[in-house]
Amino acid sequence: MTLNNLGLLLASTGRGQAAEPLYERALRTFTASLERGHPKIRACADNYAALLREQGKSAAALALERKYGA
């Protein structure tokens, strides 16, 4: 969960652009190593979608929510 947590920290301190690649990497790692629907995947997707919405990227956030059930 470290990459996801670091993404949360960066996003909460106004550094969303730096958080975005961390969320992407965390999602890739989680989806490669965990079963579909695992809570860690869902938590990371939720966090990433929230960041995307804050950045005005609603379509990308919606796509994540549809893909990962966020």
PDB file as gemmi writes it, atoms N, CA and C in Angstrom:
CRYST1    1.000    1.000    1.000  90.00  90.00  90.00 P 1                      
ATOM      1  N   MET A   1       0.814  -1.205   0.000  1.00  0.00           N  
ATOM      2  CA  MET A   1       0.000   0.000   0.000  1.00  0.00           C  
ATOM      3  C   MET A   1       0.852   1.261   0.000  1.00  0.00           C  
ATOM      4  N   THR A   2       2.134   1.157   0.038  1.00  0.00           N  
ATOM      5  CA  THR A   2       3.000   2.320   0.184  1.00  0.00           C  
ATOM      6  C   THR A   2       2.828   3.338  -0.945  1.00  0.00           C  
ATOM      7  N   LEU A   3       2.790   2.904  -2.189  1.00  0.00           N  
ATOM      8  CA  LEU A   3       2.630   3.853  -3.295  1.00  0.00           C  
ATOM      9  C   LEU A   3       1.285   4.566  -3.211  1.00  0.00           C  
ATOM     10  N   ASN A   4       0.255   3.822  -2.876  1.00  0.00           N  
ATOM     11  CA  ASN A   4      -1.067   4.424  -2.717  1.00  0.00           C  
ATOM     12  C   ASN A   4      -1.041   5.447  -1.580  1.00  0.00           C  
ATOM     13  N   ASN A   5      -0.431   5.092  -0.469  1.00  0.00           N  
ATOM     14  CA  ASN A   5      -0.368   6.007   0.675  1.00  0.00           C  
ATOM     15  C   ASN A   5       0.444   7.256   0.350  1.00  0.00           C  
ATOM     16  N   LEU A   6       1.537   7.082  -0.359  1.00  0.00           N  
ATOM     17  CA  LEU A   6       2.327   8.239  -0.762  1.00  0.00           C  
ATOM     18  C   LEU A   6       1.530   9.125  -1.714  1.00  0.00           C  
ATOM     19  N   GLY A   7       0.761   8.505  -2.590  1.00  0.00           N  
ATOM     20  CA  GLY A   7      -0.116   9.266  -3.467  1.00  0.00           C  
ATOM     21  C   GLY A   7      -1.126  10.082  -2.678  1.00  0.00           C  
ATOM     22  N   LEU A   8      -1.695   9.470  -1.644  1.00  0.00           N  
ATOM     23  CA  LEU A   8      -2.635  10.192  -0.778  1.00  0.00           C  
ATOM     24  C   LEU A   8      -1.967  11.392  -0.116  1.00  0.00           C  
ATOM     25  N   LEU A   9      -0.765  11.182   0.386  1.00  0.00           N  
ATOM     26  CA  LEU A   9      -0.032  12.265   1.042  1.00  0.00           C  
ATOM     27  C   LEU A   9       0.222  13.415   0.059  1.00  0.00           C  
ATOM     28  N   LEU A  10       0.709  13.085  -1.110  1.00  0.00           N  
ATOM     29  CA  LEU A  10       0.994  14.119  -2.098  1.00  0.00           C  
ATOM     30  C   LEU A  10      -0.277  14.852  -2.522  1.00  0.00           C  
ATOM     31  N   ALA A  11      -1.338  14.101  -2.763  1.00  0.00           N  
ATOM     32  CA  ALA A  11      -2.598  14.723  -3.177  1.00  0.00           C  
ATOM     33  C   ALA A  11      -3.141  15.640  -2.083  1.00  0.00           C  
ATOM     34  N   SER A  12      -3.017  15.220  -0.838  1.00  0.00           N  
ATOM     35  CA  SER A  12      -3.563  16.023   0.263  1.00  0.00           C  
ATOM     36  C   SER A  12      -2.741  17.278   0.536  1.00  0.00           C  
ATOM     37  N   THR A  13      -1.535  17.330   0.005  1.00  0.00           N  
ATOM     38  CA  THR A  13      -0.692  18.512   0.190  1.00  0.00           C  
ATOM     39  C   THR A  13      -0.594  19.343  -1.087  1.00  0.00           C  
ATOM     40  N   GLY A  14      -1.561  19.116  -2.000  1.00  0.00           N  
ATOM     41  CA  GLY A  14      -1.620  19.937  -3.197  1.00  0.00           C  
ATOM     42  C   GLY A  14      -0.675  19.538  -4.309  1.00  0.00           C  
ATOM     43  N   ARG A  15      -0.132  18.339  -4.251  1.00  0.00           N  
ATOM     44  CA  ARG A  15       0.801  17.879  -5.284  1.00  0.00           C  
ATOM     45  C   ARG A  15       0.203  16.715  -6.072  1.00  0.00           C  
ATOM     46  N   GLY A  16      -0.994  16.973  -6.588  1.00  0.00           N  
ATOM     47  CA  GLY A  16      -1.725  15.946  -7.318  1.00  0.00           C  
ATOM     48  C   GLY A  16      -1.013  15.425  -8.545  1.00  0.00           C  
ATOM     49  N   GLN A  17      -0.295  16.291  -9.237  1.00  0.00           N  
ATOM     50  CA  GLN A  17       0.424  15.839 -10.432  1.00  0.00           C  
ATOM     51  C   GLN A  17       1.483  14.808 -10.079  1.00  0.00           C  
ATOM     52  N   ALA A  18       2.104  14.955  -8.945  1.00  0.00           N  
ATOM     53  CA  ALA A  18       3.103  13.979  -8.502  1.00  0.00           C  
ATOM     54  C   ALA A  18       2.443  12.695  -8.015  1.00  0.00           C  
ATOM     55  N   ALA A  19       1.207  12.787  -7.537  1.00  0.00           N  
ATOM     56  CA  ALA A  19       0.491  11.621  -7.025  1.00  0.00           C  
ATOM     57  C   ALA A  19      -0.014  10.720  -8.141  1.00  0.00           C  
ATOM     58  N   GLU A  20      -0.367  11.308  -9.255  1.00  0.00           N  
ATOM     59  CA  GLU A  20      -0.993  10.548 -10.343  1.00  0.00           C  
ATOM     60  C   GLU A  20      -0.166   9.345 -10.806  1.00  0.00           C  
ATOM     61  N   PRO A  21       1.129   9.502 -11.104  1.00  0.00           N  
ATOM     62  CA  PRO A  21       1.888   8.319 -11.538  1.00  0.00           C  
ATOM     63  C   PRO A  21       2.033   7.267 -10.436  1.00  0.00           C  
ATOM     64  N   LEU A  22       1.997   7.684  -9.190  1.00  0.00           N  
ATOM     65  CA  LEU A  22       2.070   6.714  -8.097  1.00  0.00           C  
ATOM     66  C   LEU A  22       0.804   5.862  -8.043  1.00  0.00           C  
ATOM     67  N   TYR A  23      -0.345   6.496  -8.207  1.00  0.00           N  
ATOM     68  CA  TYR A  23      -1.597   5.742  -8.250  1.00  0.00           C  
ATOM     69  C   TYR A  23      -1.607   4.781  -9.432  1.00  0.00           C  
ATOM     70  N   GLU A  24      -1.141   5.246 -10.589  1.00  0.00           N  
ATOM     71  CA  GLU A  24      -1.099   4.389 -11.777  1.00  0.00           C  
ATOM     72  C   GLU A  24      -0.218   3.166 -11.524  1.00  0.00           C  
ATOM     73  N   ARG A  25       0.946   3.387 -10.949  1.00  0.00           N  
ATOM     74  CA  ARG A  25       1.871   2.280 -10.664  1.00  0.00           C  
ATOM     75  C   ARG A  25       1.290   1.335  -9.621  1.00  0.00           C  
ATOM     76  N   ALA A  26       0.679   1.881  -8.593  1.00  0.00           N  
ATOM     77  CA  ALA A  26       0.071   1.045  -7.559  1.00  0.00           C  
ATOM     78  C   ALA A  26      -1.038   0.183  -8.157  1.00  0.00           C  
ATOM     79  N   LEU A  27      -1.880   0.768  -8.996  1.00  0.00           N  
ATOM     80  CA  LEU A  27      -2.950  -0.006  -9.629  1.00  0.00           C  
ATOM     81  C   LEU A  27      -2.399  -1.119 -10.505  1.00  0.00           C  
ATOM     82  N   ARG A  28      -1.354  -0.831 -11.277  1.00  0.00           N  
ATOM     83  CA  ARG A  28      -0.728  -1.873 -12.108  1.00  0.00           C  
ATOM     84  C   ARG A  28      -0.196  -3.005 -11.239  1.00  0.00           C  
ATOM     85  N   THR A  29       0.472  -2.643 -10.155  1.00  0.00           N  
ATOM     86  CA  THR A  29       1.045  -3.646  -9.260  1.00  0.00           C  
ATOM     87  C   THR A  29      -0.051  -4.485  -8.607  1.00  0.00           C  
ATOM     88  N   PHE A  30      -1.058  -3.813  -8.085  1.00  0.00           N  
ATOM     89  CA  PHE A  30      -2.140  -4.528  -7.406  1.00  0.00           C  
ATOM     90  C   PHE A  30      -2.890  -5.452  -8.363  1.00  0.00           C  
ATOM     91  N   THR A  31      -3.215  -4.952  -9.560  1.00  0.00           N  
ATOM     92  CA  THR A  31      -3.991  -5.772 -10.490  1.00  0.00           C  
ATOM     93  C   THR A  31      -3.176  -6.954 -11.019  1.00  0.00           C  
ATOM     94  N   ALA A  32      -1.860  -6.811 -11.048  1.00  0.00           N  
ATOM     95  CA  ALA A  32      -1.006  -7.913 -11.505  1.00  0.00           C  
ATOM     96  C   ALA A  32      -0.836  -8.988 -10.438  1.00  0.00           C  
ATOM     97  N   SER A  33      -0.970  -8.609  -9.185  1.00  0.00           N  
ATOM     98  CA  SER A  33      -0.662  -9.564  -8.119  1.00  0.00           C  
ATOM     99  C   SER A  33      -1.850  -9.977  -7.248  1.00  0.00           C  
ATOM    100  N   LEU A  34      -2.975  -9.281  -7.373  1.00  0.00           N  
ATOM    101  CA  LEU A  34      -4.136  -9.579  -6.529  1.00  0.00           C  
ATOM    102  C   LEU A  34      -5.336  -9.970  -7.386  1.00  0.00           C  
ATOM    103  N   GLU A  35      -6.273 -10.668  -6.774  1.00  0.00           N  
ATOM    104  CA  GLU A  35      -7.489 -11.054  -7.491  1.00  0.00           C  
ATOM    105  C   GLU A  35      -8.352  -9.837  -7.770  1.00  0.00           C  
ATOM    106  N   ARG A  36      -9.070  -9.907  -8.864  1.00  0.00           N  
ATOM    107  CA  ARG A  36     -10.001  -8.828  -9.219  1.00  0.00           C  
ATOM    108  C   ARG A  36     -10.974  -8.590  -8.068  1.00  0.00           C  
ATOM    109  N   GLY A  37     -11.216  -7.331  -7.759  1.00  0.00           N  
ATOM    110  CA  GLY A  37     -12.131  -6.980  -6.679  1.00  0.00           C  
ATOM    111  C   GLY A  37     -11.487  -6.926  -5.305  1.00  0.00           C  
ATOM    112  N   HIS A  38     -10.185  -7.112  -5.235  1.00  0.00           N  
ATOM    113  CA  HIS A  38      -9.504  -7.058  -3.935  1.00  0.00           C  
ATOM    114  C   HIS A  38      -9.646  -5.655  -3.343  1.00  0.00           C  
ATOM    115  N   PRO A  39      -9.811  -5.545  -2.024  1.00  0.00           N  
ATOM    116  CA  PRO A  39     -10.000  -4.233  -1.386  1.00  0.00           C  
ATOM    117  C   PRO A  39      -8.861  -3.233  -1.635  1.00  0.00           C  
ATOM    118  N   LYS A  40      -7.639  -3.710  -1.789  1.00  0.00           N  
ATOM    119  CA  LYS A  40      -6.526  -2.785  -2.058  1.00  0.00           C  
ATOM    120  C   LYS A  40      -6.667  -2.145  -3.439  1.00  0.00           C  
ATOM    121  N   ILE A  41      -7.138  -2.934  -4.396  1.00  0.00           N  
ATOM    122  CA  ILE A  41      -7.356  -2.391  -5.736  1.00  0.00           C  
ATOM    123  C   ILE A  41      -8.455  -1.337  -5.676  1.00  0.00           C  
ATOM    124  N   ARG A  42      -9.509  -1.668  -4.983  1.00  0.00           N  
ATOM    125  CA  ARG A  42     -10.647  -0.739  -4.861  1.00  0.00           C  
ATOM    126  C   ARG A  42     -10.228   0.551  -4.173  1.00  0.00           C  
ATOM    127  N   ALA A  43      -9.465   0.458  -3.083  1.00  0.00           N  
ATOM    128  CA  ALA A  43      -9.038   1.649  -2.347  1.00  0.00           C  
ATOM    129  C   ALA A  43      -8.168   2.545  -3.218  1.00  0.00           C  
ATOM    130  N   CYS A  44      -7.246   1.950  -3.941  1.00  0.00           N  
ATOM    131  CA  CYS A  44      -6.354   2.734  -4.798  1.00  0.00           C  
ATOM    132  C   CYS A  44      -7.154   3.385  -5.927  1.00  0.00           C  
ATOM    133  N   ALA A  45      -8.065   2.641  -6.536  1.00  0.00           N  
ATOM    134  CA  ALA A  45      -8.889   3.193  -7.606  1.00  0.00           C  
ATOM    135  C   ALA A  45      -9.759   4.331  -7.085  1.00  0.00           C  
ATOM    136  N   ASP A  46     -10.297   4.173  -5.880  1.00  0.00           N  
ATOM    137  CA  ASP A  46     -11.100   5.248  -5.271  1.00  0.00           C  
ATOM    138  C   ASP A  46     -10.264   6.513  -5.099  1.00  0.00           C  
ATOM    139  N   ASN A  47      -9.069   6.351  -4.576  1.00  0.00           N  
ATOM    140  CA  ASN A  47      -8.192   7.502  -4.341  1.00  0.00           C  
ATOM    141  C   ASN A  47      -7.799   8.175  -5.655  1.00  0.00           C  
ATOM    142  N   TYR A  48      -7.463   7.361  -6.628  1.00  0.00           N  
ATOM    143  CA  TYR A  48      -7.060   7.889  -7.927  1.00  0.00           C  
ATOM    144  C   TYR A  48      -8.232   8.614  -8.594  1.00  0.00           C  
ATOM    145  N   ALA A  49      -9.416   8.024  -8.533  1.00  0.00           N  
ATOM    146  CA  ALA A  49     -10.600   8.663  -9.127  1.00  0.00           C  
ATOM    147  C   ALA A  49     -10.897   9.997  -8.452  1.00  0.00           C  
ATOM    148  N   ALA A  50     -10.747  10.058  -7.144  1.00  0.00           N  
ATOM    149  CA  ALA A  50     -10.978  11.321  -6.426  1.00  0.00           C  
ATOM    150  C   ALA A  50      -9.994  12.389  -6.895  1.00  0.00           C  
ATOM    151  N   LEU A  51      -8.750  12.012  -7.071  1.00  0.00           N  
ATOM    152  CA  LEU A  51      -7.736  12.954  -7.556  1.00  0.00           C  
ATOM    153  C   LEU A  51      -8.103  13.448  -8.964  1.00  0.00           C  
ATOM    154  N   LEU A  52      -8.480  12.518  -9.824  1.00  0.00           N  
ATOM    155  CA  LEU A  52      -8.837  12.901 -11.187  1.00  0.00           C  
ATOM    156  C   LEU A  52     -10.010  13.871 -11.201  1.00  0.00           C  
ATOM    157  N   ARG A  53     -10.986  13.631 -10.353  1.00  0.00           N  
ATOM    158  CA  ARG A  53     -12.132  14.554 -10.269  1.00  0.00           C  
ATOM    159  C   ARG A  53     -11.679  15.944  -9.809  1.00  0.00           C  
ATOM    160  N   GLU A  54     -10.781  15.986  -8.829  1.00  0.00           N  
ATOM    161  CA  GLU A  54     -10.258  17.272  -8.350  1.00  0.00           C  
ATOM    162  C   GLU A  54      -9.526  18.014  -9.463  1.00  0.00           C  
ATOM    163  N   GLN A  55      -8.914  17.275 -10.362  1.00  0.00           N  
ATOM    164  CA  GLN A  55      -8.169  17.868 -11.471  1.00  0.00           C  
ATOM    165  C   GLN A  55      -9.079  18.197 -12.654  1.00  0.00           C  
ATOM    166  N   GLY A  56     -10.368  17.939 -12.503  1.00  0.00           N  
ATOM    167  CA  GLY A  56     -11.307  18.227 -13.585  1.00  0.00           C  
ATOM    168  C   GLY A  56     -11.354  17.166 -14.665  1.00  0.00           C  
ATOM    169  N   LYS A  57     -10.854  15.981 -14.361  1.00  0.00           N  
ATOM    170  CA  LYS A  57     -10.816  14.884 -15.328  1.00  0.00           C  
ATOM    171  C   LYS A  57     -11.922  13.874 -15.004  1.00  0.00           C  
ATOM    172  N   SER A  58     -13.153  14.351 -15.073  1.00  0.00           N  
ATOM    173  CA  SER A  58     -14.303  13.527 -14.684  1.00  0.00           C  
ATOM    174  C   SER A  58     -14.459  12.281 -15.543  1.00  0.00           C  
ATOM    175  N   ALA A  59     -14.198  12.383 -16.832  1.00  0.00           N  
ATOM    176  CA  ALA A  59     -14.346  11.231 -17.721  1.00  0.00           C  
ATOM    177  C   ALA A  59     -13.348  10.132 -17.352  1.00  0.00           C  
ATOM    178  N   ALA A  60     -12.120  10.510 -17.041  1.00  0.00           N  
ATOM    179  CA  ALA A  60     -11.108   9.531 -16.639  1.00  0.00           C  
ATOM    180  C   ALA A  60     -11.472   8.897 -15.293  1.00  0.00           C  
ATOM    181  N   ALA A  61     -12.004   9.708 -14.388  1.00  0.00           N  
ATOM    182  CA  ALA A  61     -12.428   9.185 -13.081  1.00  0.00           C  
ATOM    183  C   ALA A  61     -13.552   8.184 -13.256  1.00  0.00           C  
ATOM    184  N   LEU A  62     -14.508   8.498 -14.109  1.00  0.00           N  
ATOM    185  CA  LEU A  62     -15.627   7.603 -14.364  1.00  0.00           C  
ATOM    186  C   LEU A  62     -15.142   6.293 -14.984  1.00  0.00           C  
ATOM    187  N   ALA A  63     -14.190   6.384 -15.894  1.00  0.00           N  
ATOM    188  CA  ALA A  63     -13.637   5.173 -16.514  1.00  0.00           C  
ATOM    189  C   ALA A  63     -12.989   4.272 -15.471  1.00  0.00           C  
ATOM    190  N   LEU A  64     -12.252   4.872 -14.537  1.00  0.00           N  
ATOM    191  CA  LEU A  64     -11.648   4.091 -13.446  1.00  0.00           C  
ATOM    192  C   LEU A  64     -12.712   3.433 -12.590  1.00  0.00           C  
ATOM    193  N   GLU A  65     -13.733   4.181 -12.269  1.00  0.00           N  
ATOM    194  CA  GLU A  65     -14.814   3.647 -11.435  1.00  0.00           C  
ATOM    195  C   GLU A  65     -15.501   2.469 -12.118  1.00  0.00           C  
ATOM    196  N   ARG A  66     -15.700   2.572 -13.408  1.00  0.00           N  
ATOM    197  CA  ARG A  66     -16.330   1.481 -14.154  1.00  0.00           C  
ATOM    198  C   ARG A  66     -15.413   0.266 -14.217  1.00  0.00           C  
ATOM    199  N   LYS A  67     -14.133   0.504 -14.426  1.00  0.00           N  
ATOM    200  CA  LYS A  67     -13.185  -0.601 -14.561  1.00  0.00           C  
ATOM    201  C   LYS A  67     -12.954  -1.344 -13.253  1.00  0.00           C  
ATOM    202  N   TYR A  68     -12.829  -0.591 -12.153  1.00  0.00           N  
ATOM    203  CA  TYR A  68     -12.458  -1.202 -10.873  1.00  0.00           C  
ATOM    204  C   TYR A  68     -13.590  -1.230  -9.862  1.00  0.00           C  
ATOM    205  N   GLY A  69     -14.757  -0.779 -10.243  1.00  0.00           N  
ATOM    206  CA  GLY A  69     -15.877  -0.798  -9.310  1.00  0.00           C  
ATOM    207  C   GLY A  69     -15.721   0.173  -8.175  1.00  0.00           C  
ATOM    208  N   ALA A  70     -15.006   1.256  -8.423  1.00  0.00           N  
ATOM    209  CA  ALA A  70     -14.748   2.265  -7.383  1.00  0.00           C  
ATOM    210  C   ALA A  70     -16.002   3.010  -7.034  1.00  0.00           C  
TER     211      ALA A  70                                                      
END                                                                             
